[in-house]
Amino acid sequence: MSGTVNIEHNYKNIKFKYEAKTTLNQILDEALIRFDLSKPEGPYALLYKDKPLSLSYSFRLLNLPQGAKLVLKKMDFSNKQVR
């Protein structure tokens, strides 16, 4: 199973292709490169419907719809619950 996901950051959208075994952390790393960001600037999270997603799960386990729109955001995880 493969699919696509759209990631938005600062009103820019990029479409990413993934396989079922691809983790969200791999997509985050690729998104940081394509948006010209770096991890040392701060912790980044991928949000779906304004809720942060756990980066360790594969797409197969996340149950996201095909073509889901995720938002890349710099976050402080101190008060947020991760899905």
C-alpha positions in Angstrom: 0.0 0.0 0.0 1.4 3.4 -1.0 -0.2 6.8 -0.9 0.4 10.5 -0.7 0.2 13.0 2.1 0.2 16.8 1.8 2.4 18.8 4.3 1.8 22.5 4.9 4.3 24.9 6.4 4.1 28.7 6.2 1.4 28.5 3.5 3.5 26.3 1.3 2.3 22.8 0.4 4.4 19.8 -0.6 3.1 16.4 -1.6 5.0 13.4 -0.2 4.7 9.8 -1.3 4.9 7.0 1.2 4.8 3.3 1.6 2.8 1.5 4.4 6.0 0.8 6.3 7.2 4.5 6.2 7.2 6.1 9.6 6.1 9.7 10.2 9.6 10.5 11.5 11.0 9.7 8.0 8.5 12.0 6.4 9.3 14.7 9.0 13.0 14.4 8.2 12.3 14.7 4.4 9.9 17.7 5.0 12.5 19.5 7.0 15.0 19.2 4.2 12.5 20.2 1.5 11.3 23.2 3.5 14.9 24.1 4.3 14.6 23.8 8.1 16.8 22.1 10.6 16.1 20.0 13.7 18.4 22.1 16.0 16.1 25.1 15.4 13.6 23.5 17.6 11.3 20.5 18.0 8.9 20.1 15.0 5.7 18.2 14.9 3.3 17.0 12.3 -0.3 17.9 13.2 -3.5 16.4 11.8 -6.7 18.3 12.7 -4.6 20.4 15.1 -3.4 17.4 17.1 0.2 16.3 17.1 0.9 12.8 15.7 3.4 10.3 17.2 6.4 10.2 14.9 7.2 6.6 15.6 4.2 5.0 14.0 4.1 3.8 10.4 1.4 5.1 8.1 -0.3 1.7 8.1 -1.0 2.2 11.9 -2.0 5.8 11.8 -5.2 5.3 9.8 -4.9 8.6 8.0 -7.0 9.1 4.9 -5.4 9.1 1.5 -4.1 12.6 0.7 -4.4 13.8 4.3 -3.3 17.3 5.0 -0.7 17.6 7.8 0.8 20.8 9.2 4.5 21.1 10.0 4.8 23.2 13.1 7.5 24.2 15.6 6.2 23.1 18.9 6.7 22.9 22.6 5.6 19.4 23.8 5.4 20.3 27.4 1.6 20.7 27.5 0.5 18.7 24.5 -0.8 15.2 24.3 0.4 13.1 21.5 -2.1 10.9 19.6 
